[in-house]
Amino acid sequence: MKTEDITGKTPDELKKMLLDLRKEQLNVRFQKMGGQLSNTSQVRKTRRTIAKIKTALNAPVVVASTAKKTTAKKTVSKKTASKAA
């Protein structure tokens, strides 16, 4: 699955896709262990698609926490500057 397909979806849709892919990953692993898996690259594709979805779900949280950290650093530097003066 392409990244563009993932970024256009809502968080609820992404969570549903993630659940479906986890089930698929479990089935693929069992097929691999049982020797029934004909397309061995399916394991890798499923794992990477799960990672893309998890990244898309967590991306807004990372941006918000980074913004808070930079604001906090600026506040601390102003207080330090006023104490030094």
ABEGO torsion letter per residue (X at the ends): XBAAAAAABBAAAAAAAAAAAAAAAAAAAAAAAAGABABAAAAAAAAAAAAAAAAAAAAAAAAAAAAAAAAAAAAAAAAAAAAAX
